[in-house]
Amino acid sequence: MEQKNDYNINSLIRSLNILEYLVDNGEVSILEMSNSFGMGKSTVHRILGTFKTMGYVDQNKENNKYYATLKIFELGNKVANRIPLKKIVRPYLEELFEKCHETVNFAIVDKNEVVFLDKIITAEPLRIELEVGKRVPVHCSALGKAFIAFKRDLDISQLKLTKINNNTIDSAEKLMSNLEEIRRNGYALDDGEYIEGLICIAVPIKDQLNNAIAVISIATPAVRMEEEKKQIYVRLLQETALRISMHSGFVSN
């Protein structure tokens, strides 16, 4: 049973839920939000009006629907830019990109979801982009699997193994087997498990206790991936992750 928190401000929680809903769904009408949250239209209108005054929400004059503004994106970027590890990782990410010329990503895991903190996108015309701030379930991404494979005290049973497509791992037994393989090999592979046709290779960044604290990856359309390239990318990622890990006190055996 979830413990009640007497310090919660329910009206604030409802307001932020509405803001998150706008971020996730784009333009939304007051009626739609009223139905989604079981709140009166006048209450929703007041909440949106407050966010509009603050610059977090605006309204499309043609259809009267509300949408989240770039101010939220700017706020998120300010938070991300203050994460010390991101500043450490960026030069290594740039160096990695210069060696592979494919999209490179830096991410952390929060509440069993991968959160993209930084990336450099390939100039190739054929590419698949997941924007900074995007959240992806850990079980269907190389980044997520590389993290949880090297994360201590992780309870796999707590993961919701949603099936995204036919390639997605959707059973605890298959996931456990895959994680054991990742620990043996030192890297994780996502072969279209989240986005069909996209291959991603990821390795963890570790702290002094050999515990994953973040992850980096190289992502490329499957048509550009060959076995020889795969081995090169694995080596580049492992070398880069080890150098970044040294900043966190990790000592290689």
URZI-V898438 format. One record per residue. RES is the residue in one small letter. OMEGA is omega in degrees with one decimal (none if undefined). NEAR is the number of other ideal C-beta (glycine too) atoms within 10 Angstrom. D_LAST is the distance of its C-alpha to the last C-alpha in Angstrom with 1 decimal. Layout:
((RES	OMEGA	NEAR	D_LAST) (RES	OMEGA	NEAR	D_LAST))
//
This chain:
((m	-178.0	3	43.3) (e	-178.2	4	42.2) (q	179.6	4	43.0) (k	177.8	7	45.7) (n	-177.0	6	44.9) (d	-177.9	4	48.1) (y	178.5	5	46.9) (n	174.0	9	46.7) (i	-170.9	9	49.3) (n	-179.6	7	50.3) (s	177.3	10	52.2) (l	177.6	9	49.2) (i	179.5	10	47.0) (r	-179.0	15	49.7) (s	179.7	18	50.0) (l	175.1	13	46.2) (n	178.3	15	46.3) (i	179.3	23	49.0) (l	177.7	16	47.1) (e	179.0	12	44.0) (y	177.6	16	46.4) (l	179.4	22	47.8) (v	-176.1	15	44.4) (d	-168.7	10	43.7) (n	179.4	13	47.1) (g	-178.1	10	48.7) (e	-176.7	15	52.4) (v	178.5	19	53.8) (s	177.3	15	57.3) (i	-179.5	19	58.2) (l	179.9	11	59.7) (e	179.0	15	56.4) (m	177.4	23	54.4) (s	178.9	17	57.2) (n	-177.2	12	57.0) (s	-174.6	14	53.2) (f	179.9	15	52.9) (g	-178.6	7	56.3) (m	177.1	17	57.4) (g	-178.9	10	60.8) (k	-179.9	13	61.3) (s	178.5	10	62.5) (t	178.1	17	59.4) (v	-179.4	24	57.1) (h	179.7	15	59.3) (r	179.5	12	59.0) (i	-179.8	23	55.2) (l	178.2	22	55.0) (g	178.2	13	57.6) (t	178.3	12	55.5) (f	178.3	22	52.4) (k	177.4	14	54.7) (t	-179.7	9	56.0) (m	177.0	10	52.4) (g	-179.3	12	51.6) (y	-177.0	18	49.0) (v	173.1	21	51.5) (d	-173.9	16	54.3) (q	175.3	15	57.0) (n	-175.0	11	58.2) (k	-178.1	7	61.9) (e	-178.6	6	62.7) (n	177.8	9	61.6) (n	177.9	10	61.0) (k	-177.9	17	57.5) (y	178.1	27	54.7) (y	179.0	14	51.3) (a	-178.6	21	48.3) (t	179.1	16	48.2) (l	179.4	11	45.6) (k	177.8	14	45.6) (i	177.2	18	43.2) (f	179.6	14	40.9) (e	178.8	10	41.1) (l	178.1	11	40.3) (g	178.5	13	37.2) (n	179.0	14	36.0) (k	178.1	9	36.6) (v	-178.4	10	34.3) (a	-177.8	16	31.6) (n	179.3	12	31.8) (r	175.9	9	31.3) (i	-173.6	14	27.9) (p	-176.5	9	25.6) (l	179.3	17	22.7) (k	179.7	16	25.3) (k	177.7	11	26.2) (i	-172.5	17	22.6) (v	-171.1	22	22.1) (r	179.2	15	25.5) (p	178.0	10	25.0) (y	177.7	19	21.9) (l	179.1	19	24.1) (e	179.1	11	26.8) (e	178.4	13	24.7) (l	179.6	24	23.4) (f	-179.7	17	27.1) (e	-179.0	10	28.3) (k	-176.7	14	26.1) (c	-179.8	17	27.1) (h	170.4	13	30.5) (e	-178.9	25	30.0) (t	177.4	23	29.9) (v	-175.1	27	26.6) (n	171.5	25	26.1) (f	-175.1	25	24.3) (a	171.2	28	24.9) (i	175.6	20	24.2) (v	180.0	24	25.4) (d	178.3	10	28.4) (k	176.4	7	30.4) (n	174.4	15	28.9) (e	173.0	15	29.8) (v	176.3	30	27.9) (v	-179.9	17	29.3) (f	-179.1	20	29.2) (l	-178.7	22	28.8) (d	178.8	19	28.9) (k	170.2	20	29.4) (i	-170.9	18	30.7) (i	179.2	16	33.2) (t	176.8	20	33.8) (a	-179.7	9	37.2) (e	-179.5	12	37.8) (p	176.8	5	41.1) (l	-178.3	10	39.6) (r	177.5	15	37.0) (i	-173.3	16	36.4) (e	168.8	11	35.8) (l	-169.6	22	34.6) (e	174.5	9	35.4) (v	-176.7	17	33.4) (g	179.2	15	34.0) (k	177.4	14	34.3) (r	-178.1	16	33.1) (v	178.0	20	32.0) (p	-174.6	18	31.2) (v	-171.0	25	27.6) (h	-175.4	28	28.3) (c	177.5	24	29.9) (s	177.9	31	27.6) (a	179.4	28	24.3) (l	-178.8	31	23.4) (g	-178.5	25	24.3) (k	177.2	28	22.6) (a	179.7	35	19.3) (f	-174.0	26	19.6) (i	177.5	23	20.8) (a	-177.7	24	18.4) (f	177.7	22	15.6) (k	-178.8	16	18.1) (r	173.9	8	18.4) (d	177.9	5	21.9) (l	-179.9	17	23.4) (d	-177.9	6	26.8) (i	-176.9	13	27.5) (s	179.9	6	31.1) (q	-178.7	7	31.7) (l	174.5	16	31.2) (k	-172.5	8	34.4) (l	179.8	16	33.8) (t	178.9	10	36.6) (k	-178.4	13	37.4) (i	176.7	18	37.6) (n	-175.5	11	38.6) (n	-178.7	9	38.6) (n	-174.3	15	35.0) (t	172.2	19	33.7) (i	-175.6	20	31.8) (d	175.3	14	34.2) (s	-178.6	11	33.3) (a	-179.2	13	30.7) (e	179.3	9	30.1) (k	-179.7	13	29.4) (l	179.3	20	27.1) (m	178.5	12	25.1) (s	178.8	12	24.8) (n	-179.7	17	23.8) (l	176.3	21	21.1) (e	177.4	11	19.6) (e	178.4	14	19.8) (i	178.9	22	18.1) (r	178.4	12	15.1) (r	-174.7	9	15.0) (n	-179.4	13	15.6) (g	177.1	15	13.6) (y	178.2	23	17.0) (a	179.7	27	20.5) (l	174.0	19	23.8) (d	-177.8	25	27.2) (d	178.5	14	30.0) (g	-176.7	17	33.1) (e	176.6	26	32.3) (y	175.8	22	33.5) (i	-179.7	19	35.6) (e	-179.4	14	36.9) (g	178.7	12	36.3) (l	174.5	21	33.2) (i	179.9	23	29.7) (c	176.0	28	26.7) (i	-175.9	27	23.0) (a	175.2	28	20.6) (v	-178.3	32	17.0) (p	165.9	30	15.8) (i	-171.9	29	15.1) (k	174.9	23	13.0) (d	-175.4	15	13.4) (q	178.6	11	11.6) (l	179.8	10	12.0) (n	-177.4	14	10.3) (n	-179.7	14	14.0) (a	176.8	22	15.9) (i	179.0	19	18.3) (a	-178.7	26	19.8) (v	172.8	29	19.8) (i	-178.0	27	20.9) (s	168.3	29	22.8) (i	-179.5	29	25.0) (a	-177.8	27	28.3) (t	172.1	23	31.0) (p	-175.8	17	34.2) (a	-177.3	11	33.7) (v	179.4	9	36.3) (r	-177.0	13	34.0) (m	173.9	19	30.9) (e	-177.6	9	30.4) (e	-179.7	7	27.7) (e	177.5	8	26.8) (k	-179.6	16	26.7) (k	-179.6	16	24.6) (q	177.1	11	21.8) (i	-178.9	14	22.1) (y	177.4	25	22.0) (v	-179.1	18	18.9) (r	179.4	11	17.1) (l	-179.7	19	18.7) (l	-178.7	25	17.8) (q	177.9	17	14.1) (e	-179.2	14	14.1) (t	-179.0	21	16.4) (a	179.2	27	14.7) (l	-179.9	14	11.3) (r	177.3	13	13.7) (i	-178.4	24	15.7) (s	178.6	22	13.0) (m	178.1	15	12.3) (h	-178.4	14	15.9) (s	176.6	17	15.3) (g	178.8	10	12.8) (f	178.7	19	9.7) (v	-178.9	9	6.5) (s	176.8	8	3.8) (n	none	3	0.0))
//
